[in-house]
Amino acid sequence: MRSTSNPAFRNLPTGSAGYGSYGPNVGFNQPQGMPGYGMPSGYGAQQAPATERPMTVDDVVIKTGASLGTALVTGVIAAIWAHTQADAQALGPVVGLMLGGMVVGLVLSLIMIFRQKPSGPMTLLYSAAEGVFLGAITGLFEFIYPGIALQAILGTAGVFVAMLVVYKTGAVKVTPKLTKWIIGATAGVAILMLANLVLGLFGVNMGLRDGGALAIIFSLVVIGVAAFNFLLDFDMADQMIRQGMPAKWAWFAAFGLMTTLVWLYLEILRLLSYLQND
């Protein structure tokens, strides 16, 4: 069974180990005694050799923090510049920067997903590109709706922390049934967004992105689905730790978490713009 909807984690190398064979490594907070659950055929082939330190939760925290910090630095710079350009009515350069960051981030993410190898420099470059992309969008939105940037950042941070607490306390356990539900909901949301985009090119408005009541409801649903995807990301990182994968794979865990953070931030920013319009 697929254990995550995050493409970064779905393409991890497989081995033969199951959940019941984990060593004493301490992960986020995963229940024991569930043989075979959640692992995409296990990670046995990627266990750390005797000469290489196994991955720990501190590695994931540090690498994720470095990735997030990189995105914040480039994002703030891009947001300030985009806001200045928007104030000068020069929207062309802002759109160019936005598209450039998006394309670079997409290319780097595809390389990392299909390359199936952790890379610190590439993860940081991806984070920097996404920071530029998000910063350009944020600067433009901040010009139109003053104060929306801080609200979006606080909202994203709040959701992330809340889902981490939910996972660590075991308030919501990542079971096979929940995993299937989250993956199905993510696929459904993606199909609806794609259909809305395609039909919009032909002048058909599904009402999912026009700022109306249906758009607000849909955006709330998407935020909820993105939030629950964090549970799968935490669980997958936890499994990597318990399996004793090499410490360098913490970069891949950080990359997976960053992709969900980017998605969540964009959707919160979109929802806040709808509410500002109302």
HELIX and SHEET records of a PDB file:
HELIX    1   1 PRO A    7  ARG A   10  1                                   4    
HELIX    2   2 TYR A   19  SER A   21  5                                   3    
HELIX    3   3 GLY A   44  GLN A   46  5                                   3    
HELIX    4   4 VAL A   57  ASP A   87  1                                  31    
HELIX    5   5 LEU A   91  ARG A  115  1                                  25    
HELIX    6   6 GLY A  120  ILE A  144  1                                  25    
HELIX    7   7 ILE A  148  THR A  169  1                                  22    
HELIX    8   8 PRO A  176  LEU A  201  1                                  26    
HELIX    9   9 ALA A  213  GLN A  243  1                                  31    
HELIX   10  10 ALA A  247  TRP A  249  5                                   3    
HELIX   11  11 ALA A  250  ASN A  277  1                                  28    
END                                                                             
